[in-house]
């Protein structure tokens, strides 16, 4: 008679003699139902045992997902997805978490629930980059007198930051290289700090210098006026390494030259700021116990008896004569290319045209410099036609 019912508590399965077989159900018919809280065969779980035997099986039940139910099945995997019935062209109006304005339904459709929440709540934050720098030192912009010599010790240095190494540094005057170096001295500088907890891949940070400063000795000629001389440095450097974003992925933006929102591309002839030397003629002023002439003023200038002011004279000249009683004659002279002065001014009640009634009109006269640096340069010269007492007086263009 087939086994119909067993009280399992009456069977001690721990002590079944080896080789014995326990048959459940009839030899000619399967057991209709069996309920097990933990079924093991040969020391492993029943399902692991089946896999060891090579059982792949099939889906015991067909699962049907209703349209737009937020579920998707791929093989034996079920996942939640965004599969709305909204128009695929519908776009967001505002920034919503990690989704920018203009994100469409089509952009989001098919994303799993985890992807959707990750991108919404934890948007990608891209790294920023510290661009390389380059600096010229040892020379400053300024005004120098024509036919004098510039004597400077000029250096160029560059900080790598998030770029690759520098391979060349130069010093240039008026666009022409004065010295070129491909073997550079190096020193460590402040490291670029981590971002999002990831170390900067372009560290260690390095400063590159030309090995020795360039000793400049340049005579400022008189060819054009004013004489403009420009100094600058430049350098070549390699590409830097892309950083990681806040999720640990490498930045895939296209490398660019010296943009803080992209990996650093290589660059040649990266310029320092420019140092500009402007060569000019000074203007002069002075006093005379006798009525001046253009020739006598030129002689006083050449003899060093006037006051030299090294600045351009196109604008108003404000001259502190500081002449007290009993008074004296005054004069001033400026390079002929500068705007002719046509008005003198002390205050709102004491001013007038330069017409010869107090200050002479301009007379052009060849002048030599006090130190013989330049010779025979035409200057416009004015003087007072009578003795005067003056503190500061202005000479204006109009």
Phi, psi and omega per residue, in radians:
X1 nan 2.255 -3.123
X2 -1.075 2.631 3.098
X3 -1.198 2.233 -3.108
X4 -1.872 -0.677 -3.055
X5 -2.683 2.372 3.110
X6 -2.197 2.329 2.968
X7 -1.507 1.731 -2.990
X8 -1.072 -0.417 3.135
X9 -1.205 -0.245 -3.134
X10 -1.578 -0.043 -3.105
X11 -2.010 2.123 3.097
X12 -1.630 1.642 -3.063
X13 -1.285 -0.170 3.125
X14 -1.244 -0.353 -3.025
X15 -2.108 0.610 3.037
X16 -1.270 2.232 -3.127
X17 -1.057 2.457 3.120
X18 -0.958 2.465 3.108
X19 1.526 -0.223 3.116
X20 -1.311 2.579 3.139
X21 -2.018 2.286 3.032
X22 -1.818 2.095 3.127
X23 -1.785 2.262 3.079
X24 -1.841 2.200 3.128
X25 1.538 -3.072 -3.094
X26 -1.525 2.536 3.071
X27 -1.058 -0.347 -3.102
X28 -1.887 0.107 3.132
X29 -2.770 2.519 -3.105
X30 -1.288 2.723 2.998
X31 -1.221 2.218 -3.031
X32 -1.081 -0.831 -3.091
X33 -2.447 2.507 3.012
X34 -2.440 2.325 -3.093
X35 -2.104 2.122 -3.098
X36 -2.297 2.320 3.066
X37 -1.439 -0.460 -3.133
X38 -2.817 1.661 -3.049
X39 -1.763 2.115 3.105
X40 -2.096 2.531 3.075
X41 -2.278 2.230 -3.134
X42 0.939 0.619 3.036
X43 1.496 -0.021 3.118
X44 -2.153 2.837 3.141
X45 -1.106 2.691 -3.094
X46 -0.957 -0.753 -3.068
X47 -1.291 -0.633 3.050
X48 -1.147 -0.640 3.124
X49 -1.076 -0.738 3.113
X50 -1.100 -0.667 3.133
X51 -1.167 -0.654 3.090
X52 -1.078 -0.537 3.126
X53 -1.413 -0.028 3.114
X54 1.576 0.238 -3.106
X55 -1.312 2.186 3.066
X56 -1.857 -0.625 3.024
X57 1.081 -2.971 3.124
X58 -2.362 -3.092 3.105
X59 -1.267 2.128 -3.072
X60 -1.132 -0.451 3.135
X61 -2.370 2.468 3.025
X62 -1.344 2.232 3.139
X63 -1.897 2.185 3.120
X64 -1.929 2.226 3.131
X65 -1.745 2.223 3.122
X66 -1.179 2.545 3.118
X67 -0.989 2.422 3.067
X68 0.966 0.623 3.115
X69 -1.621 0.002 -3.109
X70 1.398 0.273 3.134
X71 -2.178 2.645 3.062
X72 -2.547 2.566 3.130
X73 -2.133 2.241 3.041
X74 -2.243 1.851 -3.054
X75 1.160 -2.098 3.127
X76 -1.761 0.166 -3.078
X77 -1.849 2.262 3.062
X78 -1.924 2.365 3.129
X79 -2.450 2.744 3.047
X80 -1.477 2.393 -3.131
X81 -2.371 2.810 3.032
X82 -1.622 1.831 -3.129
X83 -2.352 1.062 -3.076
X84 -1.206 2.855 3.056
X85 -1.649 0.091 3.117
X86 -1.115 2.727 3.092
X87 -0.995 2.194 -3.106
X88 -1.028 -0.385 -3.101
X89 -1.534 -0.109 -3.134
X90 -1.092 2.346 -3.070
X91 -2.112 2.652 3.053
X92 -1.225 2.607 -3.125
X93 -1.608 -0.749 -3.084
X94 -2.001 2.957 2.992
X95 -1.183 2.230 3.108
X96 -2.199 1.829 -3.091
X97 0.952 -2.168 -3.131
X98 -1.469 0.056 -3.096
X99 -1.812 2.148 -3.077
X100 -1.349 2.756 3.013
X101 -0.949 2.437 -3.134
X102 1.632 0.025 3.045
X103 -1.208 2.238 -3.052
X104 -1.672 2.848 3.038
X105 -1.012 -0.695 3.130
X106 -1.074 -0.591 3.118
X107 -1.109 -0.541 -3.044
X108 -1.712 -0.388 -3.058
X109 -1.053 2.365 3.125
X110 1.600 -0.178 3.100
X111 -1.241 2.487 3.077
X112 -1.272 2.862 3.135
X113 -1.050 -0.697 -3.139
X114 -1.139 -0.796 3.104
X115 -1.026 -0.774 -3.092
X116 -1.052 -0.855 -3.108
X117 -1.189 -0.715 3.130
X118 -1.009 -0.804 -3.088
X119 -1.289 -0.558 3.132
X120 -1.241 -0.881 -3.018
X121 -1.531 -0.447 -3.072
X122 -2.269 1.244 -3.111
X123 -1.108 2.718 3.105
X124 -1.203 2.231 3.021
X125 -1.893 2.123 -3.069
X126 -1.531 2.616 -3.133
X127 -1.289 2.795 2.993
X128 -1.932 2.829 -3.033
X129 -2.201 2.490 3.053
X130 -1.616 1.994 -3.040
X131 -1.277 2.684 3.099
X132 -1.184 2.771 3.118
X133 -2.284 2.835 3.079
X134 -2.593 2.457 -2.994
X135 -2.422 2.432 2.980
X136 -1.822 2.460 -3.141
X137 -2.432 2.884 3.099
X138 1.646 -0.081 3.097
X139 -2.586 2.440 -3.115
X140 -2.108 2.662 3.024
X141 -1.144 2.602 3.120
X142 3.017 -3.075 -3.141
X143 -1.847 2.334 3.072
X144 -2.249 2.731 3.137
X145 -1.414 2.404 3.084
X146 -1.040 2.556 -3.135
X147 1.166 0.500 2.933
X148 -2.066 3.003 -3.026
X149 -1.919 2.302 2.999
X150 -1.444 2.125 3.103
X151 -2.165 1.887 -3.070
X152 -2.486 2.786 3.026
X153 -1.996 1.818 -2.923
X154 -1.819 2.339 3.123
X155 -2.248 2.796 3.061
X156 -2.349 2.326 3.040
X157 -2.384 2.753 -3.047
X158 -2.484 2.416 3.080
X159 -1.798 2.206 -3.050
X160 -1.171 -0.859 -3.053
X161 0.972 -2.149 -3.075
X162 -1.649 0.237 3.042
X163 -1.581 -3.046 2.976
X164 -1.503 -3.091 -3.095
X165 -1.126 2.613 2.967
X166 -1.361 2.450 -3.119
X167 -2.055 -0.185 -3.137
X168 -2.757 2.473 3.009
X169 -2.366 2.511 -3.137
X170 -2.386 2.774 2.922
X171 -2.007 2.330 -3.097
X172 -2.259 2.544 2.966
X173 -2.111 2.186 -3.139
X174 0.902 0.661 3.063
X175 1.485 -0.101 -3.128
X176 -1.814 2.315 -3.119
X177 -1.132 2.331 3.032
X178 -1.679 -0.589 3.107
X179 -2.710 2.485 -3.113
X180 -2.256 2.325 -3.119
X181 -2.290 2.244 3.026
X182 -1.927 -0.232 2.994
X183 -1.804 1.931 -2.965
X184 -2.013 2.569 3.011
X185 -1.386 2.614 -3.064
X186 -2.272 2.542 3.040
X187 -2.570 2.524 3.140
X188 -1.303 2.440 3.060
X189 -2.202 -3.125 -3.053
X190 -0.951 2.245 -3.127
X191 -1.189 2.644 3.033
X192 -1.280 2.236 -3.047
X193 -1.221 2.777 3.097
X194 -1.137 2.776 2.999
X195 -2.257 2.369 3.130
X196 0.997 0.448 3.130
X197 1.482 0.051 -3.123
X198 -1.844 2.299 3.132
X199 -1.101 2.548 3.111
X200 -1.216 2.166 -3.090
X201 -1.278 -0.177 -3.112
X202 -1.674 0.035 2.993
X203 -1.325 2.727 0.033
X204 -1.267 2.622 3.136
X205 -1.522 2.435 -2.973
X206 -2.310 2.467 2.949
X207 -1.807 2.333 3.126
X208 -1.925 2.375 3.125
X209 -2.219 2.638 2.907
X210 -1.186 2.522 -2.996
X211 -1.043 -0.710 3.138
X212 -2.397 2.468 3.094
X213 -1.052 2.675 3.104
X214 -1.532 2.160 3.134
X215 -1.486 1.866 -3.093
X216 -1.649 2.336 3.004
X217 -2.440 1.730 -2.988
X218 -2.263 2.160 3.139
X219 -1.477 2.139 -3.096
X220 -1.380 1.977 -3.088
X221 -1.415 2.992 2.980
X222 -2.005 1.656 3.124
X223 -2.119 -0.815 3.019
X224 -2.204 2.917 -3.120
X225 -2.344 2.297 -0.164
X226 -1.241 2.808 3.135
X227 -1.526 2.049 -3.083
X228 -1.876 2.155 3.094
X229 -2.109 2.276 -3.114
X230 -2.064 2.392 3.055
X231 -2.076 2.510 3.038
X232 -2.781 2.920 3.000
X233 -2.080 2.881 2.986
X234 -2.616 2.933 -3.093
X235 -2.686 2.798 3.048
X236 -2.007 2.436 3.100
X237 -2.525 2.812 -3.107
X238 -1.592 3.104 -3.116
X239 -1.347 2.569 3.054
X240 -1.550 -3.119 -3.107
X241 -1.798 2.445 3.102
X242 -1.151 2.540 3.125
X243 -1.675 3.063 3.098
X244 -1.666 2.557 3.039
X245 -1.449 -3.052 -3.064
X246 -1.154 -0.272 3.120
X247 -1.756 0.129 3.077
X248 1.539 0.017 3.141
X249 -1.543 2.566 3.126
X250 -1.176 2.488 3.075
X251 -1.145 2.137 -3.099
X252 -1.786 0.128 3.109
X253 -1.125 2.609 -3.137
X254 -1.123 2.255 3.104
X255 -1.005 2.552 -3.115
X256 -2.408 2.803 -3.121
X257 -1.521 1.940 3.021
X258 0.975 0.791 2.934
X259 -1.965 2.374 -3.063
X260 -1.348 -0.180 -3.108
X261 -1.890 0.526 3.092
X262 -2.751 2.686 3.010
X263 -0.982 2.595 -3.034
X264 -1.436 2.089 3.041
X265 -1.400 2.794 3.109
X266 -1.228 2.808 -3.114
X267 -2.708 2.527 3.041
X268 -2.011 2.673 3.089
X269 0.997 0.753 3.048
X270 -1.295 2.020 -2.974
X271 -1.502 2.519 2.891
X272 -1.314 3.076 2.928
X273 -1.167 2.824 -3.065
X274 -1.691 2.435 2.979
X275 -1.843 2.140 -3.050
X276 -1.961 2.166 3.054
X277 -1.812 2.186 3.130
X278 -1.887 2.001 3.127
X279 -1.566 2.158 -3.097
X280 -2.400 3.007 2.929
X281 -1.684 2.452 3.108
X282 -1.309 2.957 2.907
X283 -1.907 2.847 -3.040
X284 -2.296 2.679 2.964
X285 -2.570 2.823 3.141
X286 -3.060 -2.986 3.136
X287 -2.232 2.858 -3.136
X288 -2.559 2.393 3.100
X289 -1.278 -0.320 3.127
X290 -2.097 2.861 -3.139
X291 -1.053 2.097 -3.092
X292 -1.271 2.834 2.892
X293 -2.258 2.960 3.104
X294 -1.047 -0.718 -3.116
X295 -1.173 -0.702 -3.114
X296 -1.203 -0.626 3.083
X297 -1.130 -0.754 3.109
X298 -1.037 -0.679 3.129
X299 -1.164 -0.714 3.115
X300 -1.099 -0.714 3.123
X301 -1.088 -0.864 -3.112
X302 -1.064 -0.562 -3.123
X303 -1.440 -0.071 3.133
X304 1.407 0.357 -3.093
X305 -1.615 -0.031 3.075
X306 -1.814 2.949 3.059
X307 -1.653 2.214 -3.110
X308 -1.687 2.280 3.074
X309 -2.103 1.996 -3.102
X310 -1.582 1.466 3.045
X311 -2.712 2.780 -3.142
X312 -1.206 2.564 -3.013
X313 -2.016 0.466 3.121
X314 -1.282 -0.521 -3.098
X315 -1.649 -2.745 3.133
X316 -1.213 2.363 3.030
X317 -1.748 2.109 3.112
X318 -1.885 1.922 -2.945
X319 -2.012 2.122 3.130
X320 -1.560 1.466 -3.119
X321 -1.212 -0.676 -3.133
X322 0.916 0.879 3.137
X323 -1.671 2.099 3.083
X324 -1.781 -2.982 3.117
X325 -1.119 2.534 0.104
X326 -1.488 0.137 3.118
X327 1.661 2.931 3.134
X328 -2.824 3.018 3.027
X329 -1.402 2.595 3.090
X330 -2.132 2.727 3.103
X331 -2.618 2.825 2.996
X332 -2.681 2.714 -3.069
X333 -2.546 2.475 -3.125
X334 -2.544 2.715 -3.067
X335 -1.003 2.488 -2.984
X336 -1.098 -0.406 -3.131
X337 -1.315 -0.253 -3.140
X338 -1.372 2.751 -3.089
X339 -1.069 2.327 -3.133
X340 -1.181 2.350 3.136
X341 -1.438 2.300 -3.031
X342 -2.186 0.025 -3.090
X343 -2.600 2.347 3.002
X344 -1.854 2.626 -3.012
X345 -2.594 2.187 3.009
X346 -1.864 -0.888 3.050
X347 -2.722 -3.055 -3.050
X348 -1.107 -0.393 -3.123
X349 -1.795 -0.142 -3.038
X350 -2.280 1.494 3.132
X351 -2.854 2.779 -3.125
X352 -3.013 3.036 3.121
X353 -1.243 2.603 3.005
X354 -1.478 1.648 -3.033
X355 -2.297 0.175 -3.138
X356 1.705 -0.206 -3.133
X357 -1.309 -0.520 3.013
X358 -2.259 -0.910 3.099
X359 -1.902 2.295 -3.103
X360 -1.146 2.680 2.970
X361 -1.224 2.863 -3.020
X362 -1.148 2.361 3.005
X363 -2.112 2.258 -3.103
X364 -1.539 2.323 -3.074
X365 -2.562 2.422 3.058
X366 -1.220 2.356 -3.061
X367 -2.274 2.506 3.008
X368 -1.858 2.569 -3.134
X369 -1.284 2.715 -3.128
X370 -1.065 -0.528 -3.104
X371 -1.839 0.269 3.098
X372 1.091 0.383 3.092
X373 -1.210 -0.556 3.061
X374 -2.462 2.680 -3.016
X375 -2.380 2.502 2.979
X376 1.141 0.630 -3.141
X377 -1.658 2.258 -3.100
X378 -1.262 2.241 3.067
X379 -2.112 2.626 2.966
X380 -1.573 2.276 -3.032
X381 -2.152 2.379 3.050
X382 -2.228 2.714 3.044
X383 -2.658 2.835 3.078
X384 -1.412 2.469 -3.076
X385 -1.531 -0.068 3.029
X386 -2.579 2.889 3.130
X387 -1.130 2.443 -3.089
X388 -2.455 2.760 2.994
X389 -1.936 2.073 -3.050
X390 -2.457 2.475 2.927
X391 -1.587 -1.763 3.059
X392 -1.851 2.342 3.113
X393 -2.270 2.491 3.122
X394 -1.793 2.498 3.015
X395 -2.077 2.023 -2.953
X396 -1.946 2.873 3.080
X397 -1.348 -0.421 3.133
X398 -2.785 nan nan
